[in-house]
Amino acid sequence: MPSARWNAENLVLFSENHGVEEHLIVTETQEFDWKVWARRHGFLSD
């Protein structure tokens, strides 16, 4: 999820799906262009 304050991405965890006491294991990574997605879904205009 893009950050509104800094040039960074944020990780969002939903506590209903993953307890805060559990460890996270990265199994895969992927680049994602949020601006392209937002334009395609009508959240940004050119």
N, CA, C and O atoms as a Maestro MAE file, in Angstrom:
{
 s_m_m2io_version
 :::
 2.0.0
}

f_m_ct {
 s_m_title
 :::
 protein
 m_atom[184] {
  # First column is atom index #
  i_m_mmod_type
  r_m_x_coord
  r_m_y_coord
  r_m_z_coord
  i_m_residue_number
  s_m_chain_name
  s_m_pdb_residue_name
  s_m_pdb_atom_name
  i_m_atomic_number
  :::
  1 25 0.850 -1.162 0.000 1 A "MET " " N  " 7
  2 3 0.000 0.000 0.000 1 A "MET " " CA " 6
  3 2 0.898 1.228 0.000 1 A "MET " " C  " 6
  4 15 1.828 1.295 0.804 1 A "MET " " O  " 8
  5 25 0.654 2.199 -0.869 2 A "PRO " " N  " 7
  6 3 1.507 3.390 -0.910 2 A "PRO " " CA " 6
  7 2 1.336 4.254 0.332 2 A "PRO " " C  " 6
  8 15 0.262 4.297 0.933 2 A "PRO " " O  " 8
  9 25 2.399 4.935 0.702 3 A "SER " " N  " 7
  10 3 2.370 5.837 1.849 3 A "SER " " CA " 6
  11 2 1.969 7.229 1.392 3 A "SER " " C  " 6
  12 15 2.466 7.716 0.377 3 A "SER " " O  " 8
  13 25 1.076 7.871 2.129 4 A "ALA " " N  " 7
  14 3 0.664 9.242 1.809 4 A "ALA " " CA " 6
  15 2 1.702 10.258 2.270 4 A "ALA " " C  " 6
  16 15 1.728 11.381 1.766 4 A "ALA " " O  " 8
  17 25 2.550 9.888 3.211 5 A "ARG " " N  " 7
  18 3 3.504 10.837 3.800 5 A "ARG " " CA " 6
  19 2 4.914 10.717 3.251 5 A "ARG " " C  " 6
  20 15 5.614 11.721 3.120 5 A "ARG " " O  " 8
  21 25 5.345 9.492 2.924 6 A "TRP " " N  " 7
  22 3 6.725 9.269 2.512 6 A "TRP " " CA " 6
  23 2 6.766 8.484 1.210 6 A "TRP " " C  " 6
  24 15 5.793 7.827 0.839 6 A "TRP " " O  " 8
  25 25 7.883 8.556 0.527 7 A "ASN " " N  " 7
  26 3 8.089 7.788 -0.688 7 A "ASN " " CA " 6
  27 2 8.439 6.357 -0.292 7 A "ASN " " C  " 6
  28 15 9.596 5.943 -0.356 7 A "ASN " " O  " 8
  29 25 7.428 5.621 0.112 8 A "ALA " " N  " 7
  30 3 7.640 4.265 0.607 8 A "ALA " " CA " 6
  31 2 6.367 3.455 0.431 8 A "ALA " " C  " 6
  32 15 5.302 4.003 0.148 8 A "ALA " " O  " 8
  33 25 6.486 2.169 0.599 9 A "GLU " " N  " 7
  34 3 5.340 1.270 0.593 9 A "GLU " " CA " 6
  35 2 5.130 0.778 2.020 9 A "GLU " " C  " 6
  36 15 6.082 0.694 2.796 9 A "GLU " " O  " 8
  37 25 3.908 0.460 2.362 10 A "ASN " " N  " 7
  38 3 3.580 -0.030 3.696 10 A "ASN " " CA " 6
  39 2 3.044 -1.451 3.609 10 A "ASN " " C  " 6
  40 15 2.331 -1.805 2.669 10 A "ASN " " O  " 8
  41 25 3.390 -2.243 4.584 11 A "LEU " " N  " 7
  42 3 2.841 -3.584 4.702 11 A "LEU " " CA " 6
  43 2 1.611 -3.501 5.589 11 A "LEU " " C  " 6
  44 15 1.663 -2.926 6.676 11 A "LEU " " O  " 8
  45 25 0.513 -4.070 5.133 12 A "VAL " " N  " 7
  46 3 -0.723 -4.064 5.906 12 A "VAL " " CA " 6
  47 2 -1.031 -5.492 6.322 12 A "VAL " " C  " 6
  48 15 -1.136 -6.382 5.478 12 A "VAL " " O  " 8
  49 25 -1.175 -5.710 7.622 13 A "LEU " " N  " 7
  50 3 -1.543 -7.023 8.147 13 A "LEU " " CA " 6
  51 2 -2.922 -6.924 8.775 13 A "LEU " " C  " 6
  52 15 -3.196 -5.997 9.538 13 A "LEU " " O  " 8
  53 25 -3.775 -7.858 8.464 14 A "PHE " " N  " 7
  54 3 -5.098 -7.908 9.068 14 A "PHE " " CA " 6
  55 2 -5.044 -8.897 10.223 14 A "PHE " " C  " 6
  56 15 -4.823 -10.091 10.020 14 A "PHE " " O  " 8
  57 25 -5.247 -8.394 11.431 15 A "SER " " N  " 7
  58 3 -5.077 -9.226 12.624 15 A "SER " " CA " 6
  59 2 -6.095 -10.362 12.694 15 A "SER " " C  " 6
  60 15 -5.891 -11.326 13.432 15 A "SER " " O  " 8
  61 25 -7.183 -10.264 11.938 16 A "GLU " " N  " 7
  62 3 -8.137 -11.371 11.901 16 A "GLU " " CA " 6
  63 2 -7.539 -12.581 11.183 16 A "GLU " " C  " 6
  64 15 -7.948 -13.718 11.415 16 A "GLU " " O  " 8
  65 25 -6.561 -12.317 10.306 17 A "ASN " " N  " 7
  66 3 -5.955 -13.387 9.508 17 A "ASN " " CA " 6
  67 2 -4.589 -13.822 10.017 17 A "ASN " " C  " 6
  68 15 -4.134 -14.925 9.712 17 A "ASN " " O  " 8
  69 25 -3.936 -12.971 10.787 18 A "HIS " " N  " 7
  70 3 -2.572 -13.267 11.227 18 A "HIS " " CA " 6
  71 2 -2.352 -12.632 12.590 18 A "HIS " " C  " 6
  72 15 -2.435 -11.411 12.725 18 A "HIS " " O  " 8
  73 25 -2.077 -13.431 13.584 19 A "GLY " " N  " 7
  74 3 -1.849 -12.913 14.926 19 A "GLY " " CA " 6
  75 2 -0.563 -12.111 15.026 19 A "GLY " " C  " 6
  76 15 0.427 -12.437 14.371 19 A "GLY " " O  " 8
  77 25 -0.571 -11.065 15.841 20 A "VAL " " N  " 7
  78 3 0.611 -10.214 15.984 20 A "VAL " " CA " 6
  79 2 1.771 -10.950 16.637 20 A "VAL " " C  " 6
  80 15 2.917 -10.521 16.507 20 A "VAL " " O  " 8
  81 25 1.504 -12.044 17.335 21 A "GLU " " N  " 7
  82 3 2.572 -12.808 17.976 21 A "GLU " " CA " 6
  83 2 3.220 -13.816 17.021 21 A "GLU " " C  " 6
  84 15 4.237 -14.419 17.362 21 A "GLU " " O  " 8
  85 25 2.649 -14.001 15.847 22 A "GLU " " N  " 7
  86 3 3.182 -14.943 14.868 22 A "GLU " " CA " 6
  87 2 4.306 -14.310 14.055 22 A "GLU " " C  " 6
  88 15 4.343 -13.092 13.875 22 A "GLU " " O  " 8
  89 25 5.218 -15.143 13.566 23 A "HIS " " N  " 7
  90 3 6.316 -14.679 12.724 23 A "HIS " " CA " 6
  91 2 5.870 -14.633 11.270 23 A "HIS " " C  " 6
  92 15 5.054 -15.443 10.831 23 A "HIS " " O  " 8
  93 25 6.417 -13.675 10.534 24 A "LEU " " N  " 7
  94 3 6.155 -13.583 9.102 24 A "LEU " " CA " 6
  95 2 7.305 -14.214 8.334 24 A "LEU " " C  " 6
  96 15 8.469 -14.033 8.692 24 A "LEU " " O  " 8
  97 25 6.988 -14.939 7.301 25 A "ILE " " N  " 7
  98 3 7.993 -15.544 6.438 25 A "ILE " " CA " 6
  99 2 7.715 -15.082 5.012 25 A "ILE " " C  " 6
  100 15 6.635 -15.332 4.478 25 A "ILE " " O  " 8
  101 25 8.675 -14.417 4.399 26 A "VAL " " N  " 7
  102 3 8.527 -13.963 3.019 26 A "VAL " " CA " 6
  103 2 8.720 -15.164 2.108 26 A "VAL " " C  " 6
  104 15 9.776 -15.796 2.115 26 A "VAL " " O  " 8
  105 25 7.702 -15.474 1.329 27 A "THR " " N  " 7
  106 3 7.795 -16.604 0.405 27 A "THR " " CA " 6
  107 2 7.890 -16.156 -1.044 27 A "THR " " C  " 6
  108 15 8.288 -16.930 -1.915 27 A "THR " " O  " 8
  109 25 7.521 -14.893 -1.305 28 A "GLU " " N  " 7
  110 3 7.541 -14.390 -2.673 28 A "GLU " " CA " 6
  111 2 7.479 -12.870 -2.626 28 A "GLU " " C  " 6
  112 15 6.861 -12.300 -1.727 28 A "GLU " " O  " 8
  113 25 8.107 -12.219 -3.578 29 A "THR " " N  " 7
  114 3 8.002 -10.766 -3.702 29 A "THR " " CA " 6
  115 2 7.668 -10.432 -5.145 29 A "THR " " C  " 6
  116 15 7.940 -11.205 -6.064 29 A "THR " " O  " 8
  117 25 7.070 -9.258 -5.320 30 A "GLN " " N  " 7
  118 3 6.700 -8.830 -6.663 30 A "GLN " " CA " 6
  119 2 6.565 -7.318 -6.670 30 A "GLN " " C  " 6
  120 15 5.994 -6.736 -5.747 30 A "GLN " " O  " 8
  121 25 7.091 -6.677 -7.714 31 A "GLU " " N  " 7
  122 3 6.908 -5.241 -7.897 31 A "GLU " " CA " 6
  123 2 5.470 -4.991 -8.323 31 A "GLU " " C  " 6
  124 15 4.883 -5.778 -9.065 31 A "GLU " " O  " 8
  125 25 4.910 -3.884 -7.843 32 A "PHE " " N  " 7
  126 3 3.539 -3.540 -8.207 32 A "PHE " " CA " 6
  127 2 3.455 -2.043 -8.396 32 A "PHE " " C  " 6
  128 15 3.896 -1.280 -7.536 32 A "PHE " " O  " 8
  129 25 2.896 -1.613 -9.509 33 A "ASP " " N  " 7
  130 3 2.770 -0.190 -9.804 33 A "ASP " " CA " 6
  131 2 1.374 0.278 -9.402 33 A "ASP " " C  " 6
  132 15 0.405 0.067 -10.131 33 A "ASP " " O  " 8
  133 25 1.283 0.913 -8.237 34 A "TRP " " N  " 7
  134 3 -0.010 1.362 -7.714 34 A "TRP " " CA " 6
  135 2 -0.646 2.427 -8.590 34 A "TRP " " C  " 6
  136 15 -1.871 2.480 -8.698 34 A "TRP " " O  " 8
  137 25 0.157 3.278 -9.216 35 A "LYS " " N  " 7
  138 3 -0.410 4.330 -10.068 35 A "LYS " " CA " 6
  139 2 -1.089 3.735 -11.297 35 A "LYS " " C  " 6
  140 15 -2.166 4.188 -11.683 35 A "LYS " " O  " 8
  141 25 -0.484 2.735 -11.913 36 A "VAL " " N  " 7
  142 3 -1.104 2.069 -13.060 36 A "VAL " " CA " 6
  143 2 -2.419 1.429 -12.629 36 A "VAL " " C  " 6
  144 15 -3.433 1.575 -13.311 36 A "VAL " " O  " 8
  145 25 -2.408 0.727 -11.508 37 A "TRP " " N  " 7
  146 3 -3.623 0.091 -10.992 37 A "TRP " " CA " 6
  147 2 -4.707 1.134 -10.723 37 A "TRP " " C  " 6
  148 15 -5.866 0.935 -11.087 37 A "TRP " " O  " 8
  149 25 -4.328 2.248 -10.085 38 A "ALA " " N  " 7
  150 3 -5.297 3.293 -9.747 38 A "ALA " " CA " 6
  151 2 -5.900 3.917 -11.003 38 A "ALA " " C  " 6
  152 15 -7.095 4.208 -11.032 38 A "ALA " " O  " 8
  153 25 -5.096 4.124 -12.032 39 A "ARG " " N  " 7
  154 3 -5.621 4.674 -13.290 39 A "ARG " " CA " 6
  155 2 -6.597 3.698 -13.944 39 A "ARG " " C  " 6
  156 15 -7.660 4.099 -14.418 39 A "ARG " " O  " 8
  157 25 -6.236 2.435 -13.966 40 A "ARG " " N  " 7
  158 3 -7.103 1.418 -14.581 40 A "ARG " " CA " 6
  159 2 -8.444 1.294 -13.862 40 A "ARG " " C  " 6
  160 15 -9.454 0.944 -14.472 40 A "ARG " " O  " 8
  161 25 -8.447 1.580 -12.580 41 A "HIS " " N  " 7
  162 3 -9.669 1.430 -11.788 41 A "HIS " " CA " 6
  163 2 -10.365 2.760 -11.500 41 A "HIS " " C  " 6
  164 15 -11.278 2.819 -10.677 41 A "HIS " " O  " 8
  165 25 -9.933 3.825 -12.178 42 A "GLY " " N  " 7
  166 3 -10.624 5.105 -12.081 42 A "GLY " " CA " 6
  167 2 -10.330 5.934 -10.848 42 A "GLY " " C  " 6
  168 15 -11.062 6.881 -10.561 42 A "GLY " " O  " 8
  169 25 -9.272 5.605 -10.105 43 A "PHE " " N  " 7
  170 3 -8.924 6.372 -8.913 43 A "PHE " " CA " 6
  171 2 -8.014 7.555 -9.229 43 A "PHE " " C  " 6
  172 15 -7.951 8.511 -8.457 43 A "PHE " " O  " 8
  173 25 -7.311 7.496 -10.356 44 A "LEU " " N  " 7
  174 3 -6.450 8.587 -10.819 44 A "LEU " " CA " 6
  175 2 -6.791 8.900 -12.265 44 A "LEU " " C  " 6
  176 15 -7.170 8.017 -13.035 44 A "LEU " " O  " 8
  177 25 -6.651 10.157 -12.619 45 A "SER " " N  " 7
  178 3 -6.819 10.533 -14.022 45 A "SER " " CA " 6
  179 2 -5.512 11.135 -14.518 45 A "SER " " C  " 6
  180 15 -4.715 11.636 -13.725 45 A "SER " " O  " 8
  181 25 -5.295 11.090 -15.804 46 A "ASP " " N  " 7
  182 3 -4.052 11.615 -16.384 46 A "ASP " " CA " 6
  183 2 -4.044 13.110 -16.453 46 A "ASP " " C  " 6
  184 15 -3.069 13.702 -16.916 46 A "ASP " " O  " 8
  :::
 }
 m_bond[183] {
  # First column is bond index #
  i_m_from
  i_m_to
  i_m_order
  :::
  1 1 2 1
  2 2 3 1
  3 3 4 2
  4 3 5 1
  5 5 6 1
  6 6 7 1
  7 7 8 2
  8 7 9 1
  9 9 10 1
  10 10 11 1
  11 11 12 2
  12 11 13 1
  13 13 14 1
  14 14 15 1
  15 15 16 2
  16 15 17 1
  17 17 18 1
  18 18 19 1
  19 19 20 2
  20 19 21 1
  21 21 22 1
  22 22 23 1
  23 23 24 2
  24 23 25 1
  25 25 26 1
  26 26 27 1
  27 27 28 2
  28 27 29 1
  29 29 30 1
  30 30 31 1
  31 31 32 2
  32 31 33 1
  33 33 34 1
  34 34 35 1
  35 35 36 2
  36 35 37 1
  37 37 38 1
  38 38 39 1
  39 39 40 2
  40 39 41 1
  41 41 42 1
  42 42 43 1
  43 43 44 2
  44 43 45 1
  45 45 46 1
  46 46 47 1
  47 47 48 2
  48 47 49 1
  49 49 50 1
  50 50 51 1
  51 51 52 2
  52 51 53 1
  53 53 54 1
  54 54 55 1
  55 55 56 2
  56 55 57 1
  57 57 58 1
  58 58 59 1
  59 59 60 2
  60 59 61 1
  61 61 62 1
  62 62 63 1
  63 63 64 2
  64 63 65 1
  65 65 66 1
  66 66 67 1
  67 67 68 2
  68 67 69 1
  69 69 70 1
  70 70 71 1
  71 71 72 2
  72 71 73 1
  73 73 74 1
  74 74 75 1
  75 75 76 2
  76 75 77 1
  77 77 78 1
  78 78 79 1
  79 79 80 2
  80 79 81 1
  81 81 82 1
  82 82 83 1
  83 83 84 2
  84 83 85 1
  85 85 86 1
  86 86 87 1
  87 87 88 2
  88 87 89 1
  89 89 90 1
  90 90 91 1
  91 91 92 2
  92 91 93 1
  93 93 94 1
  94 94 95 1
  95 95 96 2
  96 95 97 1
  97 97 98 1
  98 98 99 1
  99 99 100 2
  100 99 101 1
  101 101 102 1
  102 102 103 1
  103 103 104 2
  104 103 105 1
  105 105 106 1
  106 106 107 1
  107 107 108 2
  108 107 109 1
  109 109 110 1
  110 110 111 1
  111 111 112 2
  112 111 113 1
  113 113 114 1
  114 114 115 1
  115 115 116 2
  116 115 117 1
  117 117 118 1
  118 118 119 1
  119 119 120 2
  120 119 121 1
  121 121 122 1
  122 122 123 1
  123 123 124 2
  124 123 125 1
  125 125 126 1
  126 126 127 1
  127 127 128 2
  128 127 129 1
  129 129 130 1
  130 130 131 1
  131 131 132 2
  132 131 133 1
  133 133 134 1
  134 134 135 1
  135 135 136 2
  136 135 137 1
  137 137 138 1
  138 138 139 1
  139 139 140 2
  140 139 141 1
  141 141 142 1
  142 142 143 1
  143 143 144 2
  144 143 145 1
  145 145 146 1
  146 146 147 1
  147 147 148 2
  148 147 149 1
  149 149 150 1
  150 150 151 1
  151 151 152 2
  152 151 153 1
  153 153 154 1
  154 154 155 1
  155 155 156 2
  156 155 157 1
  157 157 158 1
  158 158 159 1
  159 159 160 2
  160 159 161 1
  161 161 162 1
  162 162 163 1
  163 163 164 2
  164 163 165 1
  165 165 166 1
  166 166 167 1
  167 167 168 2
  168 167 169 1
  169 169 170 1
  170 170 171 1
  171 171 172 2
  172 171 173 1
  173 173 174 1
  174 174 175 1
  175 175 176 2
  176 175 177 1
  177 177 178 1
  178 178 179 1
  179 179 180 2
  180 179 181 1
  181 181 182 1
  182 182 183 1
  183 183 184 2
  :::
 }
}
